[in-house]
Amino acid sequence: MNQFLYVVFPYICLTAFVLGHLWRYRYDKFGWTTRSSQLYENRILRIGSPLFHFGIIGVFFGHVIGLGIPKSWTEAVGVSEGLYHFLAFSVGALAGLATVVGMVILIYRRRTVGPVFSATTRMDKVMYLFLAVVIFLGLFNTVAANIFEHYDYRDGVSVWFRGIFRFDLHPELMGEAPLGFQLHGLFAMALFALWPFTRLVHVFSAPIGYFTRPYIVYRSRDTTQLGSHQPRRGWDRVG
């Protein structure tokens, strides 16, 4: 069972993740969107969306550090075990809490605002369910591992996770992990398999280019409205 759950199943999900994105980009470019509902309701969205997105970004980078960087590397740069777990608990719990609060607000909005609920697809509901389970399990593990169980996931889960990309998995490490970590890993893998078929594809269409593109220059041809004052930068007169 460990061989299937922690060796075969992750590669099935990652294959679906990669091929699913290629398929959708090839055959469903017009559906590659967030299916934004901002036109239907904006007041609640302005609160829930930033909380969720900034929180999930913090959670993502926390996973990159916790799962992707070996313990020996952090110790080599002077980060002690106690300091690491303090930062993981405090910053991780804060990011996780912001994500949960933001997600609850967004789900409340989606359920109570008629037009938004009408625009919710079946895959949206499945995606929210899996995302909620993954986030709640992750937050629970962050608290439980540091307060109750004192489980060091960097000696178990992290080694297994890095082995996925080296084709050198150690399923026994996940089999020995607490149940919360096992469920978190399995639901996260299932979420990756669902990813290409939901609105989550918009992650790969984030407008990063906005930060590097040149500003747009506006010029007026009507000199009578500008008067004699010096025009602001970007509003130079033409001619």
SVG drawing of the C-alpha trace seen along z (x, -y; Angstrom):
<svg xmlns="http://www.w3.org/2000/svg" viewBox="-29 -80 57 82">
<polyline fill="none" stroke="black" stroke-width="0.4" points="0.0,0.0 2.8,-2.4 4.4,-1.7 1.2,-2.7 0.3,-5.7 3.7,-7.2 5.4,-6.1 2.9,-5.3 0.1,-7.8 2.4,-10.9 3.6,-10.2 0.1,-9.6 -0.9,-12.9 2.1,-14.8 1.6,-13.2 -2.0,-14.4 -0.7,-17.8 1.7,-18.2 -0.3,-16.5 -3.5,-18.2 -2.1,-21.6 -0.7,-20.8 -4.1,-19.5 -6.0,-22.4 -3.7,-25.0 -4.0,-23.2 -7.7,-22.7 -9.2,-25.2 -7.3,-28.5 -10.5,-30.5 -11.3,-28.6 -7.8,-29.3 -9.1,-32.0 -10.0,-32.7 -13.7,-33.1 -13.6,-36.4 -16.8,-37.3 -15.7,-40.8 -18.5,-42.4 -21.1,-40.6 -19.8,-41.7 -16.7,-43.7 -17.1,-44.7 -16.5,-41.3 -14.1,-40.3 -11.8,-43.2 -11.4,-41.8 -11.2,-38.0 -9.1,-38.0 -6.0,-39.8 -6.1,-37.8 -6.3,-34.5 -3.7,-35.3 -1.1,-36.9 -1.6,-34.1 -1.3,-31.3 1.9,-33.0 3.4,-32.8 2.3,-29.2 3.9,-28.4 7.3,-29.9 7.1,-28.2 6.7,-24.8 9.6,-25.6 11.9,-26.2 10.5,-23.4 10.3,-20.7 12.9,-21.8 15.8,-22.9 17.6,-20.1 18.1,-20.6 21.9,-20.6 21.7,-23.6 19.8,-25.8 22.1,-24.7 25.2,-25.5 24.0,-29.2 23.5,-29.5 19.8,-28.8 19.5,-26.6 16.8,-23.9 15.0,-26.0 15.0,-29.1 13.8,-27.3 10.8,-25.7 9.9,-29.0 9.8,-30.8 8.0,-27.9 5.4,-27.9 4.9,-31.7 5.1,-32.8 3.5,-29.6 0.6,-29.8 0.1,-33.5 0.2,-32.8 -2.1,-29.7 -4.6,-31.7 -4.7,-34.5 -5.3,-31.9 -8.1,-30.2 -9.9,-33.4 -9.6,-34.6 -10.9,-31.3 -13.9,-31.3 -14.8,-34.8 -14.6,-33.8 -16.7,-30.7 -19.2,-32.7 -19.4,-35.2 -19.7,-32.5 -22.6,-30.9 -24.6,-34.0 -24.2,-36.2 -26.7,-35.0 -24.9,-35.8 -21.6,-34.5 -23.2,-31.3 -24.9,-30.9 -21.5,-31.2 -20.0,-28.5 -19.3,-25.3 -19.1,-21.7 -15.4,-21.7 -15.2,-24.9 -16.9,-23.1 -14.6,-20.1 -11.6,-22.4 -12.7,-24.4 -13.3,-21.1 -9.8,-19.7 -8.2,-23.1 -9.9,-23.5 -8.9,-20.1 -5.3,-20.6 -5.1,-24.0 -6.8,-22.9 -4.6,-19.8 -1.5,-21.9 -2.5,-24.4 -3.3,-21.6 0.0,-19.9 1.9,-23.2 0.4,-23.5 0.4,-19.8 4.0,-19.1 5.3,-22.0 3.1,-21.8 1.7,-18.2 3.6,-15.6 7.0,-17.3 7.4,-15.6 10.3,-16.9 8.9,-16.6 12.3,-17.6 13.6,-14.2 10.7,-12.4 8.2,-14.1 10.8,-16.5 13.2,-13.7 10.3,-11.8 9.2,-14.9 12.6,-15.7 13.0,-12.1 10.1,-12.5 12.2,-14.7 15.3,-12.4 13.2,-9.3 14.4,-8.0 11.4,-7.9 11.4,-6.4 7.8,-5.5 8.6,-4.1 9.3,-7.7 5.7,-8.7 4.4,-5.5 6.0,-6.4 4.7,-10.0 1.7,-11.1 -1.7,-10.6 -2.2,-14.3 1.0,-14.6 0.0,-11.5 -3.4,-12.9 -2.0,-16.3 0.4,-14.8 -2.2,-12.6 -4.8,-15.4 -2.2,-17.8 -1.2,-15.3 -4.9,-14.8 -5.2,-18.6 -2.3,-18.7 -4.1,-16.1 -7.3,-18.3 -5.4,-21.5 -5.4,-21.7 -9.2,-21.2 -10.1,-24.0 -9.7,-27.8 -6.3,-27.2 -4.6,-27.4 -4.7,-31.2 -1.6,-30.8 0.5,-30.3 -1.0,-33.4 -0.2,-35.9 0.6,-39.3 4.2,-39.4 5.1,-41.5 3.3,-44.4 6.2,-45.0 8.8,-45.3 6.8,-46.9 7.5,-50.6 4.9,-53.0 2.3,-54.2 2.9,-57.8 -0.2,-59.9 0.0,-63.1 -2.6,-65.7 -3.0,-67.4 -5.3,-70.1 -2.8,-72.8 -5.5,-75.2 -6.5,-72.9 -2.9,-72.5 -2.3,-76.2 1.2,-77.5 2.2,-75.2 4.8,-72.5 3.1,-69.2 3.7,-66.2 6.0,-63.4 4.2,-61.1 1.9,-63.9 4.3,-65.7 2.8,-67.9 2.8,-66.7 4.3,-69.0"/>
</svg>
